[in-house]
């Protein structure tokens, strides 16, 4: 992918859309789960993670789920995105106690779907 296009995708709103698409496609939260839109609505430990993510050119999305808050943080891998020709996200999922639950690398497919990949 071209660097300018990748930089555009790296913008917070574009990165949030990609992350939202991934979360929805993998059904990591229920479709009707309430989204948490304000950082101040998160526990302080999760707020710290979101601040760190945004400072590092990442994006975050969070929902309230049956088991508590689910926070997803993503950063775009420019190198892997160039190599693959499609957006590649490094994604971490945290519970409401700021404990890392899962981490993975995902590539967006030509049809808009997602596939987990390795580095």
HELIX and SHEET records of a PDB file:
HELIX    1   1 UNK A    3  UNK A   10  1                                   8    
HELIX    2   2 UNK A   12  UNK A   26  1                                  15    
HELIX    3   3 UNK A   39  UNK A   41  5                                   3    
HELIX    4   4 UNK A   44  UNK A   55  1                                  12    
HELIX    5   5 UNK A   78  UNK A   84  1                                   7    
SHEET    1   A 6 UNK A  35  UNK A  36  0                                        
SHEET    2   A 6 UNK A  59  UNK A  65 -1                                        
SHEET    3   A 6 UNK A  68  UNK A  76 -1                                        
SHEET    4   A 6 UNK A  88  UNK A  94 -1                                        
SHEET    5   A 6 UNK A 100  UNK A 108 -1                                        
SHEET    6   A 6 UNK A 114  UNK A 117 -1                                        
END                                                                             
